[in-house]
Amino acid sequence: MRTRVYIDGFNLYYGCLKGQPNKWLNVHALCCNLLPRNQIDRTRYFTAQVSSRPNDPDQATRQQTYFRALATVPEISIHLGHFLTHEVKMPDAAAWRAGNYLARTVIKTEEKGSDVNLATMLLVDAFDDLFDCAVIISNDSDLKGPIEQVRNRFGKTIGLLNPQRNVSQALRPLAHFIKPIRPGALANAQFAAGLTDAVGQFQKPASW
């Protein structure tokens, strides 16, 4: 079955990678291992470029190194959204519970564009009849609309590889099949510690 994979990078990261030892993940290999009968010709990875923070000055460098690793796999394409950082006023949680609604000014960072980019490419690829089966790695209920259209309007098979413990109740009825992403599958789909691209040799980030 002609298959394309659409990965919500932040949903994957916060669902099963953050704080775990398997971040050096070859996402295409992961999908091929979990779906050995499917012919996966494209794995689309949707994310946004992070900025280093005072408490983690190497964050952006690690991400760029990971992008280099993904780019060594011809079947993977990276689609970037962006971050918005701005000041907002929000109530202090402890004060709120005590009945004091005094707001504090905080820095809020929001990732923008990844879900819209994923939905757009999912629909465009379906319209162009580039797959028989679309596999989505996300548990975001905001994707219900485009997934519903791909299934009902274009007659495509929908699969979910779930990065979180529970499956979204909005997405569950739309899937022809659902598979969890377990730690063993992540461990079996890691890049080699050392890789080479057109620029030269590079290594897995030391903290990973």
Disulfide bonds with the S-S distance in Angstrom:
none
